[in-house]
Amino acid sequence: MKKNIWFMGGLSSQRDIISGVKNTSELHDNAIQVFASHHQHRYEILEKADAAFIEPSDLDAKMAFISHIVKTFGIEAIHTGRSCLWFEQHRAAIEGLGVKLTTGAQCPATFALADNKVEYAAYMAQKGLPVVPSIQISSPGELREQLANPPFDTEKLCIKPVTGIYGMGFWKLDQSISAMDCFDRTDNRVVHPELYLTALERTEKMQPMVLMPYLPGPESSVDMLVEKGKVIAAVARRKEGSVQHLHQSGAAFELAKSSAELMQADGLVNVQTRCDHHGQPLLLEINLRPSGGIGYTRHSGVNLPGLFALRQLDLMSQDEVSSQAITHFKPVSVRAITDAQLFPAELQNLTHF
């Protein structure tokens, strides 16, 4: 009898996650049936699932929608990578339907801590883990004062919102460039401090920002399968230019795992680190959801989404997953390339309600 798992809409990688689970199902006599949903008509994602749905845009209708799908199709496990706080707040009601729910954490407070980069860094430092030093900036005047009296032992500084995803709002501050550089070379994310301050001073309501030293790197992104604070499988991606090197050892790898454990993460999560001038990795942030690059890890022989599904559906023990993640791993290097997928005009697997 097939086991049913439902991947609801996420912020990234939903297609890669579904593909990973489908591949695992094929290796286990097609024991897993994959359901998927999205709040938009993302047919290029939903076509990968065995059955697909369009989620209601109104959160007030979401609980009834979830209840209907679970009861109609016998769903045993749900994973969500979007509106995770809402799901966590409704965990009791959802699990009352007889399903396992994975949001990335185990309580709403964890999301608040992870979303605030300053508070996350302070908490990690309090627990003895090395973090990138950071100062919260609440006004243009505060930033001007910090720039006049550099707070860190490095010339290069960067700034980004205290809360946010996808690296939005991140800028490196560099006095040596021209005012036009940020317009001519937007991908570099470098801006002259005076130009940045001028824009900030003209903003009606400034969002809290965090000022940090810009570290030389390299940066590492560690994708993990975690269960109630216990890391049972992980793959690190060390980023050097456009190439990423996959590995399962080293200081950055261990530091990321320690952070996930302290945060009592639960599910497919990601921790990012960056090395300082001494080569020591420092914590940048934790994402309590799958990263955009989780699909890359399959090239190492470790299928984290597939292992997640096996665990949620009780098809493999923790020890078996941990052992497989180590024995199947091989160090490789990957490079992301731009690709295009056919966008189906309609879905054969789409169910309407």
Protein Blocks (a to p, Z undefined) as FASTA:
>chain_A
ZZdddddddfehklmmmmmmmmmmmmnoolaccddddfbdcfklmmmpmbdcdddfblkl
mmmmmmmmmmmnopabdcdfehklmmmmmmmmmmmnopacdehiabfklmmmmmmmklmm
mmmmmnopacddddddfbfklmmmmmmmcfbfcfbdcdddfbdcehioiacddfkbcfkl
mmmmmmnopacfklmmmmmmmpmbacddddddddebjadddddddeehiafbdcddddeh
jbccddfedjklmmmmmmmmmnopacjddddddddfkopacdfbdcdbdcfklmmmmmno
pafklmmmmmmnopacfklmmmmmmmmpccdddddddddddddfbdfkbccZZ
